[in-house]
Amino acid sequence: MIRRDATSASRRRAVLTGAGGMLGRHVVARLARDPALWAMTAFVRPETTAPVRDWLTAHGVDLIEASLLDAHQMAARTPDDTDVVLHLAADTSTDPRDRARQWQTNVEGTRAVAEAVLLTRVRRLVHVSSASVYGFDRHRIDEHAPQVGSDHPVAYVASKAAAEEVVRAAIARGLDAVILNPGHMLGAYDLNNWAMMIRLAAAGRLPALPPGGGSFAAAAAVANAVVAAIDRAMIGENYLLGGPVASFRELIGRSAAILDRPLTSRVAPAWALIAAARLIERLARLTGSRPSITVDAAIVSCHSVAIDSDRARRDLGYAPAALDDMLRETIDWLILAGLIDASPRPAISG
């Protein structure tokens, strides 16, 4: 492995996938701070909403419609001056009805992106994966820990593990790529992940908390690591991006303090949560609705893994944020977006 040298100070171009997502917006905001150094282009889907397009355009991003499953189309539409592709797109659904779509996005989409980079003169691919590919049954992990296979029972984990194998196969063909593995992310722009637990608790719709937790990473700190990886990451290496370790009970307890009102503190046993998720999934299939919790989500939230980020600290200057700081950013954005009522009111307490 060799360390890449930084390029000259001339303006460079980053092409992004998933630019409108939670992490994508943080990366865009980070690059937009240096408009003299970075130009940005994002591949977007035809169904990308007008508000997302407007937000990206307002931050200086050029938009190109392309299918993330078509390597030749992406290669043909990649600007000639592109220096790096930042592959941030991911389908994080835990609904079993989305598994085929999720595999297409996470695995076949990654295959197409890697192939597109190989077809162009782009120098590097930064692929954002997930710490979950190392599994949930260890107390602490670093990059030397064995990864789980693509047959993991949680479909999202299986798809991200398979996507990493796709990237490694492309590296063997000459692709210059690195892989980042964030833990549980918190921050602004989160509509579907751990912020949902905070939203449900704040609305009094979370009767009990899962017994797990994990290492929490600020999305802004992960975005800084993504940008640092363009030049500083070692070719072919993984970088785990963790942060403070906390249980979900502590997460909601600290959220309650920030919101200055009581939230639930009752913790459900793992067996009860998983059994309830099975029942809710069955009812959702019968009614055609979306389950409020799935078996896959229950499995993930019943475990806790601590992440060793020493490699990322050393090579990328990764600096995890304090848990309260990332929670305040998350909650402030949820209030601003109208997704949490900030006024004091009673809530379920344990």
Summary of the structure (lengths in Angstrom):
residues: 350
radius of gyration: 19.9
end to end distance: 51.9
largest distance: 59.2
contacts: 1203
relative contact order: 0.14
helix: 44%
strand: 17%
